[in-house]
């Protein structure tokens, strides 16, 4: 069965189904992370003492990761922008435009994947540094929250990389057969990837700076 | 590209401000304001939320309302402790 409204706009919502779907999913994600952020606020405001966060964690590494993730969001936008203006040409059978835009897309999507990988490497360096100092999730409330929030966020980075990796590799075949639908997939995957960036934008000051 | 530059500058500013070691209240206000600004830039320009359809806005508006509710619930249970207004005192004095 065909999935309806993948490229044409559904009249009652004014959106394609994937666009509405990703936003509803992200709304549920806001509540998932929101519950953990509010747990953080509750535990911290109720605690008689709280560790000085920037002394426990590495601000320079987290700042580096912030820049890496923002840069990977920018390359994700570029990946989409490499495809979106050329859908009509590809549909019309312009082989040269198809190959050129796909090459450009692969470059930027590859850079996005690289950004995600660098982020995870830096994160694992941070984690192993904590473990080597015998700082575990069970050590105190702050570290429990730190590992839960950053662990859940890292899981989102991994899931995003799996999706983006598919779209970089085998999934890119759709660019020839259904260019509009493929460009939409990149846009929707991008919206998710930017959301992961937004979560980190809040995690960085809350866990490291304040 | 302008958005990318703005996001990098704001990241630098928020790290810089944190090294000033301001008292807690202004530090939290400045830190979260910068984070909100960055998140808004990403949402508006990268996620194409600027000029999006109402069918996207209203579920997100509802989510924002519920999210604030989550944080207010913390305030309701911890407000006494945070602002030092223990109503319990009224019953214990004299």
Boltz contact constraints between the chains, C-beta under 6 A:
constraints:
  - contact:
      token1: [A, 13]
      token2: [B, 55]
      max_distance: 6.0
  - contact:
      token1: [A, 14]
      token2: [B, 53]
      max_distance: 6.0
  - contact:
      token1: [A, 14]
      token2: [B, 55]
      max_distance: 6.0
  - contact:
      token1: [A, 15]
      token2: [B, 53]
      max_distance: 6.0
  - contact:
      token1: [A, 15]
      token2: [B, 55]
      max_distance: 6.0
  - contact:
      token1: [A, 23]
      token2: [B, 56]
      max_distance: 6.0
  - contact:
      token1: [A, 24]
      token2: [B, 59]
      max_distance: 6.0
  - contact:
      token1: [A, 27]
      token2: [B, 59]
      max_distance: 6.0
  - contact:
      token1: [A, 27]
      token2: [B, 63]
      max_distance: 6.0
  - contact:
      token1: [A, 30]
      token2: [B, 63]
      max_distance: 6.0
  - contact:
      token1: [A, 30]
      token2: [B, 67]
      max_distance: 6.0
  - contact:
      token1: [A, 34]
      token2: [B, 67]
      max_distance: 6.0
  - contact:
      token1: [A, 34]
      token2: [B, 70]
      max_distance: 6.0
  - contact:
      token1: [A, 38]
      token2: [B, 70]
      max_distance: 6.0
  - contact:
      token1: [A, 38]
      token2: [B, 71]
      max_distance: 6.0
  - contact:
      token1: [A, 38]
      token2: [B, 74]
      max_distance: 6.0
  - contact:
      token1: [A, 41]
      token2: [B, 74]
      max_distance: 6.0
  - contact:
      token1: [A, 42]
      token2: [B, 74]
      max_distance: 6.0
  - contact:
      token1: [A, 45]
      token2: [B, 78]
      max_distance: 6.0
  - contact:
      token1: [A, 45]
      token2: [B, 82]
      max_distance: 6.0
  - contact:
      token1: [A, 46]
      token2: [B, 78]
      max_distance: 6.0
  - contact:
      token1: [A, 63]
      token2: [B, 15]
      max_distance: 6.0
  - contact:
      token1: [A, 66]
      token2: [B, 11]
      max_distance: 6.0
  - contact:
      token1: [A, 70]
      token2: [B, 7]
      max_distance: 6.0
  - contact:
      token1: [A, 73]
      token2: [B, 46]
      max_distance: 6.0
  - contact:
      token1: [A, 74]
      token2: [B, 4]
      max_distance: 6.0
  - contact:
      token1: [A, 77]
      token2: [B, 46]
      max_distance: 6.0
  - contact:
      token1: [A, 191]
      token2: [B, 47]
      max_distance: 6.0
  - contact:
      token1: [A, 194]
      token2: [B, 42]
      max_distance: 6.0
  - contact:
      token1: [A, 194]
      token2: [B, 46]
      max_distance: 6.0
  - contact:
      token1: [A, 194]
      token2: [B, 47]
      max_distance: 6.0
  - contact:
      token1: [A, 197]
      token2: [B, 42]
      max_distance: 6.0
  - contact:
      token1: [A, 198]
      token2: [B, 39]
      max_distance: 6.0
  - contact:
      token1: [A, 198]
      token2: [B, 42]
      max_distance: 6.0
  - contact:
      token1: [A, 201]
      token2: [B, 35]
      max_distance: 6.0
  - contact:
      token1: [A, 201]
      token2: [B, 38]
      max_distance: 6.0
  - contact:
      token1: [A, 201]
      token2: [B, 39]
      max_distance: 6.0
  - contact:
      token1: [A, 202]
      token2: [B, 35]
      max_distance: 6.0
  - contact:
      token1: [A, 205]
      token2: [B, 14]
      max_distance: 6.0
  - contact:
      token1: [A, 205]
      token2: [B, 31]
      max_distance: 6.0
  - contact:
      token1: [A, 205]
      token2: [B, 35]
      max_distance: 6.0
  - contact:
      token1: [A, 209]
      token2: [B, 18]
      max_distance: 6.0
  - contact:
      token1: [A, 209]
      token2: [B, 31]
      max_distance: 6.0
  - contact:
      token1: [A, 210]
      token2: [B, 27]
      max_distance: 6.0
  - contact:
      token1: [A, 210]
      token2: [B, 28]
      max_distance: 6.0
  - contact:
      token1: [A, 210]
      token2: [B, 31]
      max_distance: 6.0
